[in-house]
Amino acid sequence: MEHVIRAVAPGSIAQELEIRPGDVLLSVNGQVPEDVFDYRYLMNEEEVLVLIRKPDGEEWELEIEKEYEEDLGLEFENGLMDDYRSCRNKCIFCFIDQLPGGMRDTLYFKDDDSRLSFLQGNYLTLTNMSDRDLDRIIYYKLSPINISFQATNPELRCRMLNNRFAGDILKKAKKLKDAGIRMNGQIVLCKGVNDGEELERSIRDLTGFLPELESVSVVPVGLTRYREGLYPLTPFTREDARRVLSCIHRWQRKLYEEYGTHFIHGGDEWYILAGEPVPGEDTYDGYLQLENGVGMVRLLEEEVLEALECRTGDDRRREVSIATGVLAAPYLQEHAERIREKYPNVRIKIFPIKNDFFGEKITVAGLLTGQDLIRQLTGQALGERLLLTGHMLKSGEPVFLDDVTVEEVENALQIKISIVESSGNDLVEKITGY
């Protein structure tokens, strides 16, 4: 694969050397980078010899003196500088298999690439990795690596992933542990499959990888309405959720006494389904599993309280609406009431949006679509502004999962939309207007 340069950072070394978008990086110190990690490793020198090919075919050999870890300022058309590796599994819980047809092509791509784990925090099954791949992780000291364990029982894991090679997960994890590679783990829990005694076994086995394995989350399987022909999974009940949390809390107490870490964490959905309060901030060990939906409720509450402590409040008048998933709506209502204690003339309406697109069992805000927002908010008194979480949108673009744009929702509802980033302070600012 040719490493075509997509952009050059202003003021960078590359710009000074007149490297331009459309140029091709051929080699660094006589070596052709296989991927972005090769490139970064080769660049960790004070003197580098870079070979560039211009669009007219002319080749430039550039001798560059720089700081040891200083970057040239190049951005490539392919972020990995290599083809993305797709998943070879057919997991019984795969969310992508539950997507309706007609969505953008990128949503149907199943990645299972260790480089994306390091760069973007993606979770890997490790079934797609050869010994050479593991050796490269160790050689480049890529940490942390996020691993989807699901089950430590080899036979069960093979069945869940529909991959006869999936049973050696602990062997691969041990190789990473022995090399000092930090890891985080995930268990997607499926009712009647890897819960109960199998969950106990998985937690017990995974504690043997402490401290390199820093945390493990347990999250409930997401079930859309598009499951025809797929493995017959059923949703968890309130009693199921309480049993799962009882198991997690028991292990947390034990492991905190022995290791000073809670290690195993339940996703926020368990607490909401069980009707139990989310744990205190100390329980989350620094929110290592935040992107996995673990501790988001608690963190947002702490951030809102902190933001309000710094404010005296006033009598300003303002009316805003917040559209969110069914899951988060009660908590946002609590935050709205706290804000109104300091700003009594600020009116805040919370609209829980039912997920018609994927099905009512999907309750998180991040999977809401533009069309559901339009359908359910049309005709509602939304006030001066509608607030939405940035989790609903494609990374870096104002586009929902169904390719409806923010502008299209604004036009349909005749209201200005403000996107709330992932912080309690930003929520308070967007609600109050400052």
Buried (B, 14 or more C-beta within 10 A) or exposed (E): BEBBBEEBEEEBBBBEBEBBEEBBBBBBEEEBBEBBBBBBBBBEBEEBBBBBBBEEEEEBEBEBEBEEEBBBBBBBBBBBBBEBBEBBBBBBBBBEBBBEEEBEEEEEEBBBBBBBBBBEEBBBBBBBBEEEBBEBBBEBEBBBBBBBBBBBBBEBBBBBBBBEEBBBBBEBBBBBBEBEBBBBBBBBBBBEBBBBEBBEBBBEBBBEBBEBBBBBBBBBBBBBBBBEEBBEBEEBEEEBBBBBBEBBBEBBEBBBEEEEBBBBBBBBBBBBBBEBEBBEBEBBBEBBBBBBBBBBBBBBBBBBEEBBEEEEBEEEEBBBBBBBBBBBBEBBBEBBEBBBEBBEEBBBBBBBBBBBBBBEBBBBBBBBBBBBBBBBBEEBEBBBBBBBBBBBBBEEEBBBBBBBBBEBBBEBBEBEBBBBEBBBBBBBBBBBBE
